[in-house]
Amino acid sequence: MKIKVRVAEKKRIQKHIDTPFIRLDAFLKLNDAVQTGGHAKLVIQEGEVRVNGEVCTQRGKKLHPGDVAEFQNVLYEVG
């Protein structure tokens, strides 16, 4: 017997930046994924954020255009 499983697509949000890079914590705040810098620090250090598919625990990680951060099943792409 085969079981069909429906996988929901993750929401994708693209945000353009005017600088060569942006720090991960600032990018999460810019997208309203977190409410404060302290909240960003906590979720990043807890390993709840992925960057380009890999868990990232560096809140100062530099994101460049084309990078994708994932938090709570939402994809945030740097444009």
C-alpha positions in Angstrom: 0.0 0.0 0.0 1.4 3.4 -1.0 0.7 6.5 1.1 0.6 9.9 -0.5 2.3 12.6 1.5 1.7 16.2 0.7 4.6 18.5 1.7 3.8 22.1 2.1 6.1 24.5 0.3 8.0 26.8 2.4 7.2 30.5 2.2 9.9 32.5 0.4 10.6 36.1 1.1 13.2 38.1 -0.8 14.7 41.3 0.6 16.9 43.6 -1.3 19.9 45.2 0.4 21.9 48.2 -0.7 25.1 47.1 0.8 27.6 44.4 -0.2 26.5 42.2 2.8 24.3 42.2 5.9 24.8 40.3 9.2 22.5 37.4 9.9 21.0 38.9 13.1 20.3 42.2 11.3 18.8 40.4 8.3 16.4 38.5 10.6 15.3 41.7 12.2 14.9 43.5 8.8 12.5 40.7 7.7 10.5 40.9 11.0 11.4 37.2 11.6 12.4 38.2 15.1 11.4 41.2 17.2 14.7 42.2 18.8 18.4 41.8 18.4 18.4 39.7 21.6 15.8 37.4 20.2 17.9 37.0 17.0 21.0 36.2 19.1 19.1 33.6 21.1 17.5 31.7 18.1 20.8 31.8 16.2 22.8 30.4 19.1 20.2 27.7 19.7 20.7 26.5 16.2 17.3 27.3 15.0 18.5 29.2 11.9 19.9 27.7 8.7 22.0 29.6 6.1 22.2 28.0 2.7 20.9 24.7 4.1 23.3 24.4 7.0 22.7 25.3 10.7 24.5 28.5 11.5 25.2 29.6 15.1 27.2 32.8 14.2 25.0 35.8 14.6 27.6 38.0 12.8 27.6 35.7 9.7 27.8 37.9 6.6 25.1 37.3 4.1 25.5 38.3 0.5 23.0 38.6 -2.4 21.9 35.0 -3.2 22.2 33.7 0.3 19.2 32.1 1.9 18.4 32.1 5.7 15.7 29.8 7.0 13.9 30.3 10.2 10.6 28.7 11.3 10.0 27.1 7.9 10.3 30.5 6.1 13.1 31.1 3.6 14.5 34.6 3.6 16.6 35.4 0.5 19.1 38.2 0.2 18.4 40.1 -3.0 
